[in-house]
Amino acid sequence: MAVQALADGRVLAERIGEMPPRVVALHGWGRSGADFTSILGGLDAVAIHLPGFGPTAVPDSVWGTEDYAELVVEAIRPFAPVVLVGHSFGGRIAVRIAARHPELVSGLVLTGAPLVRIAPSGKPKLSYRLAKWANRVGILSDTAMEARRRKAGSADYNAAQGVMRDIMVKTVNENYDTDLAAITAPTWMVWGENDTAAPTAAGKLASERIRGARWTVVAGEAHLLSQGLGAAVRRATEEALSS
């Protein structure tokens, strides 16, 4: 394994095997390309460190998954088509690429990617909405408002700071319906039975919106790429390479 520079140094990745790679992996929020080094061992692959994670610098503006996707496209175009593997946040980016640049993707493997909502998100509690109003008009201090946000936010939200927090808020509210319907690459979707970050029922619904997608649930596994889920992702990747 070694760090590989792509896109004239704008993208850093973990190189697994030899170049050019046949597999490109995109990690989840708060993770890095190192998540895939054991899963993809023995293959010719790169696991990209997405901007703002691992050793890669934070974007200088509030990016959406479309911005991330275009940077990855620039990085992989010289050796595409490839099998694209996406976990969680990386799966959202992979869907954008597969839908909008089908010539670059020979196969798509998704795991734990939040792509559809199974129920509309409700409004924040009245007390939180009142606190936001009070902060806007100067009654509630920024410090007190930040404490309210942390109490209401997820672990990922609380860990994110500055631009990365704004990126998280932006990408959580994106819609992928059009992209899911546009995907033509052979697709494998591998989900942990107990995934709560990207509920299995929502993953199944997303699979039904991709033509011909293969759907697998791994018993006892959750959201992160632990041994059982990682092994299932590896099997799906090998199938994609041989198809």
Phi, psi and omega per residue, in radians:
M1 nan 2.524 3.123
A2 -2.748 2.765 3.076
V3 -1.340 2.273 -3.124
Q4 -2.027 2.222 3.066
A5 -1.568 2.377 3.124
L6 -2.254 2.901 3.083
A7 0.904 0.899 3.122
D8 0.960 0.649 3.075
G9 1.513 -0.025 -3.126
R10 -1.355 -0.291 -3.113
V11 -2.227 2.341 3.047
L12 -1.951 2.540 -3.104
A13 -2.558 2.732 2.941
E14 -1.436 2.114 3.089
R15 -1.571 2.232 -3.139
I16 -2.122 2.025 -3.061
G17 1.426 -2.582 -3.015
E18 -1.849 2.790 3.006
M19 -1.663 2.585 -0.038
P20 -1.336 2.620 -3.121
P21 -1.366 2.663 3.006
R22 -1.750 -0.246 -3.110
V23 -2.263 2.402 3.042
V24 -2.193 2.200 -3.093
A25 -1.970 2.484 -3.137
L26 -2.170 2.165 -2.987
H27 -1.493 3.048 -3.136
G28 -1.514 3.048 -3.125
W29 -1.100 2.338 3.120
G30 1.339 0.089 -3.109
R31 -1.932 -2.831 3.082
S32 -2.684 3.045 3.132
G33 -1.069 -0.325 3.136
A34 -1.080 -0.342 3.111
D35 -1.012 -0.448 -3.003
F36 -1.786 -0.022 -3.000
T37 -1.111 -0.675 3.094
S38 -1.433 -0.631 -3.129
I39 -1.065 -0.691 -3.063
L40 -1.770 0.188 3.140
G41 -0.964 2.378 -3.128
G42 1.578 -0.177 3.076
L43 -1.769 2.836 2.989
D44 -1.573 1.851 -2.967
A45 -2.619 2.801 2.907
V46 -2.255 2.456 3.068
A47 -2.001 1.836 -3.001
I48 -1.261 2.417 2.958
H49 -1.541 1.830 -3.087
L50 -1.152 2.563 -3.133
P51 -0.932 2.269 -3.112
G52 1.706 -0.036 -3.100
F53 -2.344 2.706 -3.140
G54 1.012 -2.369 -3.097
P55 -1.538 0.088 -3.032
T56 -1.635 2.425 -3.063
A57 -1.131 2.678 3.086
V58 -1.216 2.443 3.050
P59 -0.997 2.665 -3.114
D60 -1.552 0.077 3.062
S61 -2.600 3.072 -3.083
V62 -1.435 1.808 -3.116
W63 -1.502 2.660 2.878
G64 -1.860 3.129 3.139
T65 -1.133 -0.447 3.085
E66 -1.111 -0.677 3.104
D67 -1.157 -0.776 3.077
Y68 -1.052 -0.755 -3.107
A69 -1.064 -0.743 -3.110
E70 -1.152 -0.603 3.070
L71 -1.183 -0.743 3.099
V72 -1.105 -0.697 3.090
V73 -1.003 -0.793 3.110
E74 -1.036 -0.667 -3.098
A75 -1.246 -0.648 -3.003
I76 -1.709 -0.231 -3.061
R77 -0.951 -0.670 -3.100
P78 -1.085 -0.423 -3.104
F79 -2.167 0.191 3.097
A80 -1.264 2.785 0.141
P81 -1.412 2.675 -3.119
V82 -2.377 2.848 2.919
V83 -1.429 2.179 -3.092
L84 -1.812 2.151 -3.139
V85 -1.988 2.189 -3.104
G86 -2.278 2.225 3.069
H87 -1.898 2.214 3.017
S88 0.979 -2.076 3.118
F89 -0.967 -0.693 3.089
G90 -1.102 -0.521 3.077
G91 -1.168 -0.639 3.071
R92 -1.071 -0.756 3.127
I93 -1.157 -0.723 3.135
A94 -1.060 -0.686 3.100
V95 -1.089 -0.763 3.084
R96 -0.992 -0.803 -3.094
I97 -1.158 -0.820 -3.094
A98 -1.089 -0.624 -3.114
A99 -1.310 -0.663 -2.963
R100 -1.788 -0.255 3.116
H101 -2.378 1.091 -3.045
P102 -1.066 -0.438 -3.137
E103 -1.185 -0.271 -3.107
L104 -1.643 -0.164 -2.966
V105 -2.136 1.975 3.099
S106 -1.534 -0.384 3.104
G107 -2.835 2.700 -3.053
L108 -2.301 2.192 3.076
V109 -2.102 2.110 -3.108
L110 -2.089 2.463 3.070
T111 -2.542 2.285 3.064
G112 1.016 0.576 -3.103
A113 -1.670 2.123 3.109
P114 -1.333 1.792 -3.009
L115 -2.048 -0.424 3.083
V116 -2.424 2.724 3.039
R117 -1.808 2.342 3.133
I118 -1.547 -0.174 3.052
A119 -2.635 2.513 3.111
P120 -1.084 2.457 3.115
S121 -1.247 2.382 -3.118
G122 -1.404 2.914 3.078
K123 -1.215 2.637 3.013
P124 -1.038 2.762 3.113
K125 -1.018 2.649 -3.119
L126 -0.987 -0.688 -3.109
S127 -1.105 -0.620 3.134
Y128 -1.264 -0.699 3.112
R129 -1.115 -0.672 3.090
L130 -1.149 -0.650 3.110
A131 -1.126 -0.710 3.106
K132 -1.087 -0.723 3.099
W133 -1.097 -0.783 -3.127
A134 -1.096 -0.616 3.097
N135 -1.199 -0.697 -3.142
R136 -1.095 -0.663 -3.074
V137 -1.616 0.042 3.039
G138 1.584 0.123 3.133
I139 -1.390 -0.661 -3.118
L140 -1.875 2.253 -3.082
S141 -1.201 2.777 3.091
D142 -1.062 -0.652 3.138
T143 -1.117 -0.765 3.125
A144 -1.171 -0.640 3.120
M145 -1.176 -0.673 3.093
E146 -1.081 -0.676 3.086
A147 -1.098 -0.683 3.085
R148 -1.113 -0.767 -3.136
R149 -1.060 -0.764 -3.115
R150 -1.129 -0.642 3.122
K151 -1.163 -0.619 -3.095
A152 -1.533 -0.354 -2.985
G153 -1.486 2.882 3.070
S154 -1.340 2.995 3.094
A155 -1.067 -0.719 3.127
D156 -1.118 -0.737 3.131
Y157 -1.083 -0.774 -3.104
N158 -1.175 -0.540 -3.142
A159 -1.344 -0.472 -3.101
A160 -1.343 2.589 3.117
Q161 -2.376 2.704 3.018
G162 0.976 -2.308 -3.097
V163 -1.036 -0.643 -3.096
M164 -1.134 -0.597 3.075
R165 -1.165 -0.712 3.115
D166 -1.140 -0.658 3.082
I167 -1.104 -0.735 3.134
M168 -1.074 -0.800 3.136
V169 -1.071 -0.735 -3.123
K170 -1.116 -0.833 -3.035
T171 -1.275 -0.525 3.102
V172 -1.070 -0.514 -3.068
N173 -1.682 0.154 3.133
E174 -1.359 2.831 3.130
N175 -2.086 2.428 -3.052
Y176 -2.095 0.143 -3.028
D177 -1.013 -0.822 -3.115
T178 -1.110 -0.721 -3.129
D179 -1.168 -0.730 3.120
L180 -1.016 -0.740 -3.123
A181 -1.216 -0.387 -3.067
A182 -1.568 -0.182 -3.061
I183 -1.211 2.284 3.115
T184 -2.025 -0.257 -3.132
A185 -1.194 2.550 2.995
P186 -0.955 2.304 -2.979
T187 -2.238 2.343 3.046
W188 -2.041 2.282 3.127
M189 -2.124 2.086 -3.009
V190 -2.137 2.030 -3.016
W191 -2.160 2.510 2.979
G192 -1.310 2.390 -3.111
E193 -0.989 -0.613 -3.030
N194 -1.874 0.455 3.128
D195 -1.200 2.131 3.073
T196 -1.849 -0.397 3.113
A197 -1.238 -0.620 3.041
A198 -2.326 1.477 -2.974
P199 -0.896 2.476 -3.075
T200 -1.025 -0.658 3.132
A201 -1.088 -0.659 3.100
A202 -1.226 -0.661 3.076
G203 -1.081 -0.718 3.109
K204 -1.097 -0.723 3.118
L205 -1.102 -0.726 3.097
A206 -1.083 -0.684 -3.132
S207 -1.092 -0.554 -3.135
E208 -1.298 -0.230 3.129
R209 -1.669 -0.063 3.068
I210 -1.898 2.123 -3.079
R211 -1.029 2.155 3.032
G212 1.307 0.174 -3.096
A213 -1.098 2.431 3.069
R214 -1.631 2.285 -3.016
W215 -2.032 2.222 3.138
T216 -2.334 2.341 3.035
V217 -1.954 2.282 -3.121
V218 -1.763 1.993 -3.056
A219 -1.064 2.400 3.029
G220 1.379 -0.121 -3.102
E221 -1.639 2.755 -3.116
A222 -2.030 -2.285 -2.987
H223 -1.640 -0.716 -3.069
L224 -1.324 2.786 -3.057
L225 -1.438 1.168 3.059
S226 -1.302 -3.109 -2.944
Q227 -1.012 -0.845 -3.085
G228 -1.160 -0.791 3.131
L229 -1.190 -0.696 3.105
G230 -1.051 -0.704 3.125
A231 -1.132 -0.673 3.120
A232 -1.176 -0.665 3.078
V233 -1.120 -0.706 3.103
R234 -1.068 -0.784 3.134
R235 -1.069 -0.754 3.125
A236 -1.103 -0.691 3.134
T237 -1.118 -0.733 3.122
E238 -1.123 -0.674 3.077
E239 -1.101 -0.732 3.128
A240 -1.113 -0.656 3.122
L241 -1.177 -0.555 -3.069
S242 -1.625 -0.088 -3.081
S243 -1.443 nan nan
